[in-house]
């Protein structure tokens, strides 16, 4: 049984799930969450046609307008609170509030539209928030290696790139574990670097 958040022995960490429009952020949060996820999805409308690029995601009919929220227990005493960010540029003003207090972030990338995750990569790099890139393996998507993605996105050395299936709980949980491990290493290195 998972520890309750009110348990004083339970540590809760805040994780962001970011990326481009239609990359699978809502799907990932829903797949791994052990609680019924909170979703703020609305139907795509004609008004958004002028600003939303549906190239490669033509079947998408809803979009996140504020955030997704879920919780997953990684192990006894360690829970992650997941906050999925909206993907469209017109909702990016929400990111600063969502990022406050976050341990790190998953930048979910669609291999068919890698360029769509550049804003998320830039956002976390400029704010020194540890992140990894998780390439969501859509059917009929190009088969990029992790090294190819890291090079294409010009990631800083040491930024992990993992391949995943956002629909699969085990795959999503592996991504989150890798992020927590990576963030732990980044913060430990920063502490050591600050010691005279």
C-alpha positions as CSV (number, residue, x, y, z in Angstrom):
1,X,0.0,0.0,0.0
2,X,1.3,3.4,-0.9
3,X,2.1,5.9,1.9
4,X,-0.3,8.7,2.3
5,X,1.0,12.2,1.5
6,X,0.3,13.2,5.2
7,X,2.7,10.5,6.4
8,X,5.7,12.3,8.0
9,X,8.0,9.6,6.7
10,X,6.8,10.1,3.1
11,X,8.8,12.4,0.8
12,X,6.9,14.1,-2.0
13,X,8.6,15.6,-5.0
14,X,7.2,17.8,-7.7
15,X,7.9,16.9,-11.3
16,X,6.9,18.7,-14.5
17,X,5.9,17.0,-17.7
18,X,6.4,19.4,-20.6
19,X,6.9,19.3,-24.3
20,X,5.2,20.3,-27.6
21,X,1.6,20.2,-28.5
22,X,0.4,16.6,-28.9
23,X,3.6,15.0,-27.6
24,X,1.7,12.8,-25.1
25,X,2.0,14.7,-21.8
26,X,-1.6,14.1,-20.7
27,X,-1.3,10.4,-21.8
28,X,1.9,10.0,-19.7
29,X,0.5,11.6,-16.6
30,X,-2.7,9.5,-16.9
31,X,-0.7,6.2,-17.6
32,X,1.4,6.5,-14.4
33,X,-0.9,8.2,-12.0
34,X,-2.2,6.0,-9.2
35,X,-5.0,8.5,-8.5
36,X,-7.6,9.6,-11.0
37,X,-5.6,12.4,-12.8
38,X,-6.9,15.9,-12.9
39,X,-7.2,17.1,-16.5
40,X,-8.0,20.5,-17.9
41,X,-8.7,19.5,-21.4
42,X,-11.0,21.4,-23.8
43,X,-12.1,20.6,-27.3
44,X,-10.0,22.1,-30.1
45,X,-12.1,24.8,-31.8
46,X,-12.1,26.7,-35.0
47,X,-10.7,29.7,-33.2
48,X,-7.5,27.8,-32.5
49,X,-7.0,26.6,-36.0
50,X,-5.0,29.7,-36.9
51,X,-2.5,29.2,-34.0
52,X,-2.4,25.4,-33.4
53,X,-0.2,23.4,-35.8
54,X,-1.9,20.0,-36.2
55,X,0.7,18.7,-38.6
56,X,1.4,15.1,-37.5
57,X,-1.4,15.1,-34.9
58,X,-4.4,15.6,-37.1
59,X,-6.6,13.3,-35.1
60,X,-6.1,15.3,-31.9
61,X,-9.4,16.7,-30.7
62,X,-8.6,18.1,-27.2
63,X,-5.9,20.2,-25.7
64,X,-4.7,21.0,-22.1
65,X,-5.5,24.5,-21.2
66,X,-4.0,24.7,-17.7
67,X,-2.4,21.6,-16.4
68,X,-2.6,17.8,-15.8
69,X,-2.1,16.5,-12.3
70,X,-1.3,13.0,-11.1
71,X,0.6,11.2,-8.3
72,X,2.7,8.1,-8.4
73,X,4.5,6.2,-5.7
74,X,8.0,5.3,-6.8
75,X,8.8,3.3,-3.7
76,X,7.7,3.2,-0.1
77,X,8.1,6.7,1.3
78,X,8.7,8.4,-2.1
79,X,5.8,9.9,-4.1
80,X,6.0,12.1,-7.2
81,X,3.4,14.8,-7.9
82,X,3.2,15.2,-11.6
83,X,2.2,18.5,-13.3
84,X,1.7,18.3,-17.0
85,X,2.1,21.7,-18.7
86,X,0.1,22.9,-21.6
87,X,1.9,22.6,-25.0
88,X,0.7,25.6,-27.0
89,X,2.6,28.8,-26.9
90,X,-0.4,30.8,-25.8
91,X,-0.5,28.9,-22.5
92,X,3.2,29.1,-21.7
93,X,2.6,31.9,-19.2
94,X,1.5,29.1,-16.8
95,X,4.8,27.4,-16.9
96,X,6.6,29.8,-14.4
97,X,3.9,29.1,-11.7
98,X,3.9,25.3,-12.4
99,X,7.8,25.2,-12.3
100,X,8.0,26.8,-8.8
101,X,9.4,24.2,-6.4
102,X,9.9,21.5,-9.1
103,X,12.7,18.9,-8.6
104,X,13.0,18.5,-12.3
105,X,11.1,17.9,-15.6
106,X,10.4,15.4,-18.3
107,X,10.5,17.0,-21.7
108,X,8.3,14.7,-23.8
109,X,9.3,14.7,-27.5
110,X,7.4,13.4,-30.5
111,X,9.9,11.9,-32.9
112,X,7.8,13.2,-35.8
113,X,8.1,16.8,-34.5
114,X,11.3,17.0,-32.5
115,X,11.5,20.8,-33.1
116,X,8.4,21.2,-31.0
117,X,10.3,20.5,-27.8
118,X,12.9,23.2,-28.3
119,X,11.0,25.7,-26.2
120,X,10.7,23.3,-23.3
121,X,14.4,22.4,-23.5
122,X,15.4,26.1,-23.6
123,X,13.0,26.9,-20.7
124,X,14.6,24.3,-18.3
125,X,18.2,25.0,-19.5
126,X,17.8,28.7,-18.8
127,X,16.3,28.1,-15.4
128,X,18.9,25.4,-14.4
129,X,16.1,23.0,-13.7
130,X,17.3,19.4,-14.2
131,X,15.5,17.6,-17.0
132,X,15.6,14.7,-19.3
133,X,14.1,14.2,-22.8
134,X,11.8,11.3,-23.2
135,X,11.1,10.4,-26.9
136,X,7.5,9.1,-27.1
137,X,7.6,6.3,-29.7
138,X,4.5,6.9,-31.8
139,X,3.6,4.3,-34.5
140,X,5.1,5.2,-37.9
141,X,7.5,7.7,-36.2
142,X,11.1,8.0,-37.3
143,X,13.3,5.6,-35.3
144,X,15.9,8.0,-33.8
145,X,18.5,6.8,-31.4
146,X,19.0,8.6,-28.1
147,X,22.3,10.0,-29.3
148,X,20.7,11.3,-32.5
149,X,18.1,13.1,-30.5
150,X,20.6,14.6,-28.1
151,X,22.6,15.9,-31.0
152,X,19.6,17.2,-32.9
153,X,18.4,19.1,-29.8
154,X,21.9,20.3,-29.0
155,X,21.5,19.1,-25.4
156,X,24.1,19.9,-22.7
157,X,26.4,17.0,-22.0
158,X,24.9,14.7,-19.4
159,X,21.3,15.5,-20.2
160,X,19.7,12.1,-20.5
161,X,17.6,11.0,-23.5
162,X,15.3,8.0,-23.1
163,X,12.9,6.3,-25.4
164,X,9.5,5.6,-24.0
165,X,5.8,4.7,-24.7
166,X,3.8,7.3,-22.9
167,X,0.8,4.9,-22.9
168,X,2.6,2.3,-20.9
169,X,2.7,2.6,-17.1
170,X,6.0,0.7,-16.7
171,X,7.7,2.8,-19.4
172,X,6.5,6.1,-17.9
173,X,7.6,5.0,-14.4
174,X,11.0,4.2,-15.8
175,X,11.3,7.7,-17.2
176,X,10.3,9.2,-13.9
177,X,12.9,7.1,-12.0
178,X,15.6,8.1,-14.4
179,X,14.6,11.8,-13.9
180,X,14.8,11.6,-10.1
181,X,18.2,9.9,-10.3
182,X,19.5,12.5,-12.8
183,X,18.1,15.4,-10.7
184,X,19.7,13.9,-7.6
185,X,23.1,13.8,-9.3
186,X,22.7,17.4,-10.6
187,X,21.8,18.8,-7.1
188,X,24.6,16.8,-5.4
189,X,27.2,18.2,-7.9
190,X,25.9,21.7,-7.3
191,X,26.3,21.3,-3.5
192,X,29.8,19.9,-3.9
193,X,30.8,22.7,-6.2
194,X,29.6,25.3,-3.7
195,X,31.8,23.9,-0.9
196,X,35.1,25.9,-0.5
